[in-house]
């Protein structure tokens, strides 16, 4: 089969797929665009959280972007929870929690509308893991974790 035959075959199959009765076409490029948007948004989430509390003023625009991109609410909430847990892991990784780090966690919790009990559960679980791993307690410098 020559090039023109293949081109004609591809063109005729596209015509059939775009008929009114055909399901909407999705292409890998469409999926790649959605994946790109999700990946980019997730990177921005990490950046905003890493720069807290200075980046708190960016939060509303950041969440509006998620809505504009039509991300499912469940997916967004799952991302927020996962990144909050990663933020806690970063904070306790050196076994010392400074007042500034405590403020960062509290600001993140408030921006995410995370119930205090849920945040405490994440923090307690993560601190327990860190203490078991390091064999030493996490030092809470004039702040609670």
C-alpha positions as a LaTeX table, in Angstrom:
\begin{tabular}{lrrr}
\hline
Residue & $x$ (\AA) & $y$ (\AA) & $z$ (\AA) \\
\hline
Unk1 & 0.00 & 0.00 & 0.00 \\
Unk2 & 1.42 & 3.33 & $-1.06$ \\
Unk3 & 1.56 & 6.59 & 0.78 \\
Unk4 & $-1.47$ & 8.08 & $-1.00$ \\
Unk5 & $-3.54$ & 4.95 & $-0.31$ \\
Unk6 & $-2.73$ & 5.18 & 3.40 \\
Unk7 & $-3.49$ & 8.88 & 3.43 \\
Unk8 & $-6.84$ & 8.26 & 1.76 \\
Unk9 & $-7.62$ & 5.44 & 4.21 \\
Unk10 & $-6.77$ & 7.65 & 7.20 \\
Unk11 & $-8.83$ & 10.54 & 5.81 \\
Unk12 & $-11.86$ & 8.36 & 5.18 \\
Unk13 & $-11.69$ & 6.81 & 8.66 \\
Unk14 & $-11.55$ & 10.32 & 10.15 \\
Unk15 & $-14.63$ & 11.27 & 8.19 \\
Unk16 & $-16.49$ & 8.27 & 9.55 \\
Unk17 & $-15.38$ & 9.02 & 13.11 \\
Unk18 & $-16.65$ & 12.58 & 12.93 \\
Unk19 & $-20.18$ & 11.66 & 11.86 \\
Unk20 & $-22.95$ & 12.85 & 14.20 \\
Unk21 & $-23.53$ & 9.32 & 15.53 \\
Unk22 & $-19.86$ & 8.68 & 16.32 \\
Unk23 & $-18.51$ & 9.13 & 19.86 \\
Unk24 & $-16.27$ & 12.15 & 20.39 \\
Unk25 & $-12.71$ & 11.53 & 19.32 \\
Unk26 & $-9.96$ & 11.70 & 21.89 \\
Unk27 & $-6.37$ & 11.66 & 20.91 \\
Unk28 & $-3.21$ & 11.03 & 22.87 \\
Unk29 & $-2.49$ & 14.73 & 22.41 \\
Unk30 & $-5.69$ & 15.57 & 24.34 \\
Unk31 & $-4.68$ & 13.25 & 27.14 \\
Unk32 & $-1.17$ & 14.67 & 27.11 \\
Unk33 & $-2.61$ & 18.18 & 27.47 \\
Unk34 & $-4.68$ & 17.17 & 30.48 \\
Unk35 & $-1.70$ & 15.37 & 32.00 \\
Unk36 & 0.47 & 18.40 & 31.34 \\
Unk37 & $-2.06$ & 20.68 & 33.07 \\
Unk38 & $-2.27$ & 18.37 & 36.09 \\
Unk39 & 1.50 & 18.01 & 36.34 \\
Unk40 & 2.04 & 21.76 & 36.03 \\
Unk41 & $-0.66$ & 22.52 & 38.60 \\
Unk42 & 0.84 & 19.99 & 41.02 \\
Unk43 & 4.29 & 21.61 & 40.64 \\
Unk44 & 2.73 & 25.01 & 41.36 \\
Unk45 & 1.07 & 23.54 & 44.46 \\
Unk46 & 4.44 & 22.38 & 45.75 \\
Unk47 & 5.96 & 25.78 & 45.02 \\
Unk48 & 3.17 & 27.69 & 46.77 \\
Unk49 & 3.39 & 25.42 & 49.82 \\
Unk50 & 7.19 & 25.62 & 49.98 \\
Unk51 & 7.05 & 29.42 & 50.02 \\
Unk52 & 4.39 & 29.73 & 52.72 \\
Unk53 & 3.49 & 31.96 & 54.52 \\
Unk54 & 4.80 & 34.49 & 51.96 \\
Unk55 & 2.82 & 32.90 & 49.12 \\
Unk56 & $-0.53$ & 32.80 & 50.95 \\
Unk57 & $-1.80$ & 35.71 & 48.86 \\
Unk58 & $-1.45$ & 33.52 & 45.73 \\
Unk59 & $-3.75$ & 30.79 & 47.07 \\
Unk60 & $-7.10$ & 32.07 & 45.78 \\
Unk61 & $-5.78$ & 32.54 & 42.23 \\
Unk62 & $-4.09$ & 29.16 & 42.39 \\
Unk63 & $-7.32$ & 27.40 & 43.38 \\
Unk64 & $-9.24$ & 29.38 & 40.74 \\
Unk65 & $-6.83$ & 27.95 & 38.18 \\
Unk66 & $-7.76$ & 24.43 & 39.28 \\
Unk67 & $-11.44$ & 25.25 & 38.79 \\
Unk68 & $-10.75$ & 26.87 & 35.39 \\
Unk69 & $-8.94$ & 23.72 & 34.28 \\
Unk70 & $-11.99$ & 21.69 & 35.36 \\
Unk71 & $-10.04$ & 19.44 & 37.70 \\
Unk72 & $-12.26$ & 17.11 & 39.66 \\
Unk73 & $-12.73$ & 18.31 & 43.24 \\
Unk74 & $-11.82$ & 14.88 & 44.59 \\
Unk75 & $-8.53$ & 14.91 & 42.69 \\
Unk76 & $-7.68$ & 18.41 & 43.94 \\
Unk77 & $-8.46$ & 17.48 & 47.56 \\
Unk78 & $-6.35$ & 14.30 & 47.24 \\
Unk79 & $-3.45$ & 16.40 & 45.91 \\
Unk80 & $-3.79$ & 18.89 & 48.76 \\
Unk81 & $-3.75$ & 16.10 & 51.36 \\
Unk82 & $-0.76$ & 14.39 & 49.76 \\
Unk83 & 1.22 & 17.63 & 49.55 \\
Unk84 & 0.33 & 18.54 & 53.13 \\
Unk85 & 1.76 & 15.21 & 54.23 \\
Unk86 & 4.91 & 15.84 & 52.16 \\
Unk87 & 5.20 & 19.28 & 53.73 \\
Unk88 & 5.03 & 17.71 & 57.19 \\
Unk89 & 7.70 & 15.19 & 56.16 \\
Unk90 & 9.98 & 18.03 & 55.01 \\
Unk91 & 9.43 & 19.90 & 58.28 \\
Unk92 & 10.29 & 16.93 & 60.51 \\
Unk93 & 13.09 & 15.57 & 58.31 \\
Unk94 & 15.78 & 17.35 & 60.34 \\
Unk95 & 14.06 & 16.31 & 63.62 \\
Unk96 & 13.61 & 19.97 & 64.62 \\
Unk97 & 10.40 & 21.93 & 64.10 \\
Unk98 & 10.96 & 25.67 & 64.31 \\
Unk99 & 8.22 & 28.23 & 65.02 \\
Unk100 & 8.46 & 29.31 & 61.36 \\
Unk101 & 7.87 & 25.74 & 60.19 \\
Unk102 & 4.96 & 25.41 & 62.59 \\
Unk103 & 3.48 & 28.59 & 61.09 \\
Unk104 & 3.97 & 27.19 & 57.58 \\
Unk105 & 2.03 & 24.04 & 58.50 \\
Unk106 & $-0.77$ & 26.00 & 60.15 \\
Unk107 & $-1.03$ & 28.39 & 57.19 \\
Unk108 & $-1.19$ & 25.44 & 54.76 \\
Unk109 & $-3.88$ & 23.76 & 56.86 \\
Unk110 & $-6.00$ & 26.90 & 56.96 \\
Unk111 & $-5.64$ & 27.60 & 53.24 \\
Unk112 & $-6.62$ & 24.01 & 52.42 \\
Unk113 & $-9.61$ & 24.18 & 54.76 \\
Unk114 & $-8.29$ & 21.03 & 56.38 \\
Unk115 & $-9.97$ & 20.21 & 59.69 \\
Unk116 & $-7.57$ & 20.54 & 62.61 \\
Unk117 & $-8.20$ & 16.95 & 63.69 \\
Unk118 & $-7.22$ & 15.66 & 60.25 \\
Unk119 & $-4.04$ & 17.75 & 60.22 \\
Unk120 & $-3.13$ & 16.59 & 63.72 \\
Unk121 & $-3.58$ & 12.97 & 62.64 \\
Unk122 & $-1.23$ & 13.48 & 59.67 \\
Unk123 & 1.31 & 15.27 & 61.85 \\
Unk124 & 1.17 & 12.68 & 64.64 \\
Unk125 & 1.56 & 9.80 & 62.17 \\
Unk126 & 4.46 & 11.50 & 60.36 \\
Unk127 & 6.25 & 12.50 & 63.57 \\
Unk128 & 5.91 & 8.94 & 64.88 \\
Unk129 & 7.42 & 7.60 & 61.63 \\
Unk130 & 10.30 & 10.08 & 61.85 \\
Unk131 & 11.00 & 9.25 & 65.48 \\
Unk132 & 10.95 & 5.52 & 64.73 \\
Unk133 & 13.25 & 6.02 & 61.76 \\
Unk134 & 15.75 & 8.31 & 63.50 \\
Unk135 & 15.47 & 6.66 & 66.91 \\
Unk136 & 15.24 & 10.11 & 68.49 \\
Unk137 & 12.35 & 12.45 & 69.29 \\
Unk138 & 11.47 & 15.38 & 67.07 \\
Unk139 & 12.35 & 18.65 & 68.83 \\
Unk140 & 9.52 & 21.17 & 68.85 \\
Unk141 & 11.22 & 24.52 & 69.39 \\
Unk142 & 8.68 & 26.71 & 71.16 \\
Unk143 & 5.92 & 25.43 & 68.93 \\
Unk144 & 3.60 & 22.51 & 68.86 \\
Unk145 & 3.48 & 19.96 & 66.13 \\
\hline
\end{tabular}
